[in-house]
């Protein structure tokens, strides 16, 4: 008989799970064949900080003639951090090991280690995002109100005469951009479209940077305390926050704190701000904010881009300016923001993240902090050590890039097994509050548009250029069909769906800047738009999408089926990535269940169309 002695993803073997609070009660159960003649079992804990702790199991009982059950009730480690673990047991033939093989399942013998994510006992992640819908806006390209005058003297600015023209990409001979094109989207334009966003079920708007800057993307901050004049004024920002709040919508800001712009109040490379910045003046109060190897022209900059000089985030002046009582973090929360998304969070040191979290919580206890982390945030290495983003006191949750890639891959290739492993790995290791609030996107301002990736596939970057994302009519039609399937997964898996502006309207596009085109007001793909509105309504109707447990029933042959289970409602999602219709046999408890999306279950099975999905509820 083949034994699986332990599976970390089953509550029967590990409760409450692999992400726990320090000191929380935990239960482990090991199942061994009687033939092993086991006399003792031990849990072996190996914290990241070093050392080893052995904790003995108790014999629980026999199950039939072949199985022995061993049980351990213990408390999670007191110290926050990552803890590796495996099991050892004694037999008449010596000590043996139980290790991780894959997918949470154990092998009797040597293998990998499982891991526990131990969080602080008082971790304080706000929960207001759960069950909602996020919407990411690139401000220059969403909506132009026509009420915000365009500055006539803005350096390096080029203005489009028509909304909806193709974004410019005109690098110089060195591949650098020295002019930035603007369409004039502004904060008033966003406020004018709040009713539209409410119709999508949006509960939170994530704004790309809105502070004064030279470029159209504004990741080269010029003045952290000033709204970019092209977007409006501080009064306009307050008005947007108030109007959004009346509709149950909160505003998250993009915080770019690893670097500033070279054309900024603090660096002032071009003397735009009076020549008092660190580049112009050796005695500048901002001199210690930057790392000059040889002043003024040799300085540390983000990824070698000289228009983005790096900040010394642990400099006392920087910390006070960004996280102090009257600093940037608290200032914009006072004016109406409900949280921050931290750009390149893995390039921000722990000391900064600690101080930032403290400042945000002091100003507004339920303000949320997202981090841009492209990998598994519980096992990320940067600054020469493993980061503690989600262990309490730093980030509340992160952008879910592993999810985005797995969803796109499943819809394109029907690899259900890979999607299951990705989701279950995240569910297993992320703290519950962070899991329920993950920013589940399938495309952002940094990636090729989801519709383009799905309809055309990924292509190499053209030599000396950027992929514009040009598609044939057939590819576009395919992209729309596959995006409908991808968005069902986005709206129903654990976390919060984040729609990149225009995805719901059928916007396509390649690399930056072609993934940042203008919203096609009046030319939306109506079928796709109605689809997104339906998904928004479903999230409001079904409480399982607030905090429901995830249970994968099957993931094979191009189809994945999973439950979301809560005390007040349950949903069954069946997603078919095949090119043909299928009949899916549902578990007995789901027979004759009504549908929120797609066809209802009649008897033992439900019909699921090609590249389509069904959502049942009870």
ABEGO torsion letter per residue (X at the ends): XBBBABBAABAAABOAEABBBBGBBBBBBBBBBAAAGBABBBBBBBBAAEEBBBBBBBBABBBEAABBBBBBBBBBBABBEBBBBBBBBBBAAEBBBBBBABGGBBBBEBBBBBBBBBBBAABABBAAABGBBBBBBBAAAABBAGABBBBAABBGBBBBABBGBBBBBBBBAAGBBABBBBAGBBAAAAAAAAAAAAAAGBABBBBBBABBBABAAGABBABAABBBAAAEBAAAAAAAAAAAAAAGBBBBBBBBAABBBABBAAAGAAGAAGGABAAABAABAAAAABBBABOAABBBBBGGBAABBBBBAABAAAAAAAABAABAAAAAAAAGBAEBBBBGAAABBAAAAAAAAAAAAAABAABBBBBBBABBAAABBBGGBBBAAAAEGBBABBBBAAAAAAAAAAAAAGBAAAAAAAAAAAAAABBAAAAAABBBBAEBAABBBAAAAAAAEBBBBBBGBBBAGBBBAAAAAAAAAAAAAAAAAAAABBEBBBBBBGAAAGBBEBBOAAAABBBBBGABBAAAAAAAAAAAAAAAABAAAAABBBBBABBBGGBBBBBBBBAAEBBBBBBBABABBBBBBBBAAABGBBBABEBBBBEABBBBBBGBBBBBBX
